[in-house]
Amino acid sequence: EIVMTQSPDSLAVSLGERATVNCESSQSILYSSKNKTYLAWYQQKGGQPPKLLIYWSSIRESGVPDRFSGSGSETDFTLTISNLQSEDVAVYYCQQYFSTPPTFGGGTKVEI
Amino acid sequence: QEQLVESGGGLVKPGGSLRLSCAASGFTFSDHYMSWIRQAPGRGLEWVSYISTTGSHSAHGDSVRGRFTISRDNTRNSVFLQMNNLRAEDTAVYYCARVISAKPVWGHGTLVTVSS
């Protein structure tokens, strides 16, 4: 089972500033022959299901503001929220979908 | 539009049973592994079960193994979770999800509450 480790557990960022969330996988989740990295980022607000923000490590889901970006490769990944807005207050999760079972980071709470 | 819709949650007593259903639409269901993911109140996301495209292979997490069974019906584009001998610690929102080897898709979840 691939273990996903997120950091930090929580962070406070001023409005308009940048938030950075890190995620590390215990083994590579890059499928070399397809040149695809099986990493997704989600945003979850209270009482709501997880919302897909980023997939294939860096592809923004349709309708997601471009202040959200994903980067990284093989085992180390970053979600960056530029120009933080009040509506970005939420818990963020990473998830690998490279192998079974699907596994998740523990979550990062982003606050203002 | 790719969509998953869960049903079947509710209040059940400890030791009771419940069967969750998930209806898929907007994609070729039989091409994809399917999973159930749960989230207990105030907690993170926990993988519960997954099933292969044909249903020939499935697996369950340690906390539910022997009590929960996942199945699917590709003719009905549906996946199911039979939950037996439920415990208080199974209280959670249960999400049906396509989260293996493809762009993820999630349902909105169904709440299961185990309480006397």
HADDOCK unambig.tbl for C-alpha pairs under 7 A between the chains (distance, minus, plus):
assign (segid A and resid 49 and name CA) (segid B and resid 108 and name CA) 5.54 0.50 0.50
assign (segid A and resid 49 and name CA) (segid B and resid 109 and name CA) 6.81 0.50 0.50
assign (segid A and resid 55 and name CA) (segid B and resid 103 and name CA) 6.41 0.50 0.50
assign (segid A and resid 97 and name CA) (segid B and resid 99 and name CA) 5.84 0.50 0.50
assign (segid A and resid 97 and name CA) (segid B and resid 100 and name CA) 4.64 0.50 0.50
assign (segid A and resid 97 and name CA) (segid B and resid 101 and name CA) 5.31 0.50 0.50
assign (segid A and resid 98 and name CA) (segid B and resid 100 and name CA) 6.67 0.50 0.50
assign (segid A and resid 98 and name CA) (segid B and resid 101 and name CA) 5.64 0.50 0.50
assign (segid A and resid 99 and name CA) (segid B and resid 100 and name CA) 6.78 0.50 0.50
assign (segid A and resid 100 and name CA) (segid B and resid 100 and name CA) 6.90 0.50 0.50
assign (segid A and resid 102 and name CA) (segid B and resid 47 and name CA) 6.66 0.50 0.50
assign (segid A and resid 102 and name CA) (segid B and resid 99 and name CA) 6.55 0.50 0.50
assign (segid A and resid 102 and name CA) (segid B and resid 100 and name CA) 6.26 0.50 0.50
assign (segid A and resid 103 and name CA) (segid B and resid 47 and name CA) 6.73 0.50 0.50
assign (segid A and resid 104 and name CA) (segid B and resid 45 and name CA) 6.61 0.50 0.50
assign (segid A and resid 106 and name CA) (segid B and resid 44 and name CA) 6.04 0.50 0.50
assign (segid A and resid 107 and name CA) (segid B and resid 44 and name CA) 6.68 0.50 0.50
